[in-house]
Amino acid sequence: MRNQGKLKALAMTIRHLTRVIFLVGGGGCMVGMVLLILYDVVMRNLFNRPLMSSYELVMFLMVVVVFTALAYTQSEGNTVKIELVVSRLPQKAQAFLGIGTSFLSLGLVLLMAWRNVVRSIELRHEHIVSPILYVPVYPFYLVVAFGLALLSLVLFVEILESLTRWCRGE
C-alpha cells in the first residue's frame, strides 16, 4: 500500500514537472512565435521591411514548443489511442499490453534521445550554424533530447502503473 502511494506521488511529481516545463518553455516560445510573426507581418505589409530571419527564428522556437509538449501530452493521457480490440480484453491483458507498448515506446524514445545528444556533439565540433543569423544549431538538438528524456520519464511511470495493475489483476 505504501508503494502505491509512492508511485502516485512520483506520477504527480513528473506530471507537474512536465506541465511546468511545457507552460514555461513551450508556452513562452509559442507567445514569442506569435509576436514574431505578428511583427513580421506588420513590418512587411505596412512598411515593406520584412524581418529576414523570422522563418529561422520560428523554426528554432517550434523545436522547443513541440518537444516540451510531447511529455506533457503523454502525461495528460491526450495521445491518440485505438482501443477497438484492446478494450474488449480482460483488465489483466490490457495492463500487460500497456506494459509492452510503453516499454517499446520507452526504448524507442531513449534511442532517439541518445542519438540527438550524439548529433548535438557532432554539430558542436563541426561548428554548424544557421544560415541567416549564424545561431549554433547544436543546442536545439539538446532541447530535443531533453524533451525526449522527459517523455521517457512519463513512459517509465506508465510502465510502473501498468505493472501495478497487472500484479493486482485489475
Salt bridges, closest charged atoms under 4 A:
ASP40 OD2 - ARG44 NH2 3.20
GLU76 OE1 - ARG15 NH2 3.06
GLU76 OE2 - ARG19 NH2 3.08
GLU122 OE1 - ARG119 NH1 3.07
GLU170 OE1 - ARG168 NH2 3.20
